[in-house]
Amino acid sequence: MRLLSTPGLSAPRCLLLALACAALLHAPAQAQVDVGNASVLRRLVPAETLENAATQQYQELLQQARAQGALAGSDNAQLQRLRGIAQRLIPHAVQWNPRANQWRWEVNLIASKQINAFCMPGGKIAFYTGIIDQLKLSDDEIAMVMGHEMAHALREHSREQLAKNQATSIGISLGAQLLGLGDIGSAAARFGGQLLSLKFSRGDESEADLVGLELAARAGYNPQASVSLWRKMGEATGNGGIGFLSTHPTGPDRIRQLESNVPRVMPLYEQARRR
C-alpha cells in the first residue's frame, strides 16, 4: 500500500490514518436492519445434528425429483441463473451466522407448479419452477426470495421450532435429562423428516423478510424488489392462499415493514453497485 502525503499531517499520522481506514474496510459488516438476538431456545437442538438430518432429507428430495425427471440439470438456464444469484448472496451470510462458513451450500431447481422455495439448515436451497414462472420474477425479486429463505436457515428458525415442539410434547424431556440434552439431540434426528413441513411464526417471517432484504442489498440487488415481490405474492394468493406464505400472509403490514426498511439498506445496494 502506497501512502500519499497529506498537507498538515506527519508521516506517522498518515500511517495511522491509513491503518484506521484499512481496519474499517475489513471490519465485520454492521447490520442495518434491526431483528434483535436469535432465540436461545434453539440451543436445545444441536446444530450439527439438525444440519445432518436436513442434508439427508434434502438428498432424498433430490433423488425423488430425479426419478420423476423433475430435477434440473446443471446446464439448465434457470438453474444457472439461481446459482449465479446465490454466489452473490452467500458471502454475506456469515454476518448473520458464523456457522455459514462451514456449510456446504447447494442450489437446485425442481420442475413443479408449486409457488415455493426453501433453504434448509446447512444451506440446502431449492426452488420450484412455479415460483419463477408464475410470478415472472426478475433477478432482483429472486434474490429477495432466496435471501428470505436463507435468512430462515441463518437465524436457525427450524432449530427453534423443533425445540419448541419438543418442549411442548415432552416437557423438554425433564429438562433435557438435566441439561445433558441427549434426548433432545436424538429427537432432532427423528424429526428431521418434519423440516420441510415446519411452519414458522409471524416473528420468524418478519425476521426473514428483513434479513433477506439486507442480504440481497449487500449483494447488489435492488431493495425495492422486495415490495414488488410481495405485491406479486399477494396477487397470486387469491382466496385460497399459497403454501409459501406460511403463517405470515402477505398484506399491507408486510409491505409497509419492507418499505420502511428499504431506506436503511439502500446505501448498501448503492455501494455494492459501485464495486
Beta strands, then each sheet from edge to edge (+ up, - down):
strand 1: 106-110
strand 2: 117-120
strand 3: 124-128
sheet 1: 1+ 3+ 2-
end
